[in-house]
Amino acid sequence: MHILYTGYSASEGAFSVPFELDDPSSVLLPRSVYFEFVPVDDPDYDHTLGVEDLQEGHDYEVIITSRSGFYRYKMRDAIRCVGHKGTMPTMEFLFRLDQTVNMHGEKTTELVLRKVADKVAARAGLDLVDFSVHPNVDHHPARYEYLFEFYHADHAAIDLAELSRITDEELRAGNYDVDYMTEDGTFAPATARVLQDETNQLWRDMRVMHGKAPNQIKPVHIVDTEQKRRFFFALIDGEIEG
């Protein structure tokens, strides 16, 4: 089975297209919109970069000006330049800049949350479909609760206590603030739960049924509304006590 990725697009337009099967990178479309970029780690909106300035291995925030009336519109998306196809940069979508978990000033970005999920799945020997994180401020002390969907996993064979231990370890390694706040008791150790198969696809299907355009539906990596919490927690296939 091969996968054809869709490229980078949003309701504001289609910004890139894939060029190879099984490759998540895509090439920017220079005439779809007028692109400007600023480095994620040092944003300076008075001195933006063009497509010709992007450097491989660097991360950028995307700004667009379009024929439909968007002028220097900040997409609040972060991309990474991963190479070039001819003279045009190729890119991968990283995360949404507005998506962070910040319960006690720790500011864990979506990129960090994704890296933690990937490392947990690799250590557990499981194929990750997707993940969500519930910042549980009602638990005392507050804690990160990971909801993993794995591909065709034997759920009965998954040691949830061990999965939670690995998740907590990787999260603390990924964010120093979470590490010391867990050490001093501000946070409880992170927990892991396993979702039923095709949970994330069901979420997409339900959003489409309610009139949402498919290209506007983004993965739920942070459970930040009661609607999302009720949906995903209703589809937990396994959990630990506590």
Buried (B, 14 or more C-beta within 10 A) or exposed (E): EEEEBEBBBBEBBBBBBBEEEEBBBBBBBBEBBBBBBBBBEEBEEEEBBEBEEBEEEBBBBBBBEEEEEBEEBBBEBBBBBBEEEEEBBBBBBBBBBEBBBEBBEBEBBBBBBBBBBEBBBEBBEBEBBBBBBBBBEEBEBBBBBBBBBBEEBEEEEBEBEEBBBBBBBBBBBBBEBBBEBBEEEBBBBBBBBBBEBBBBEBBBEEBEEEEEEEEEBEBBBBBBEEEBBEBBBEBBBBBEEE
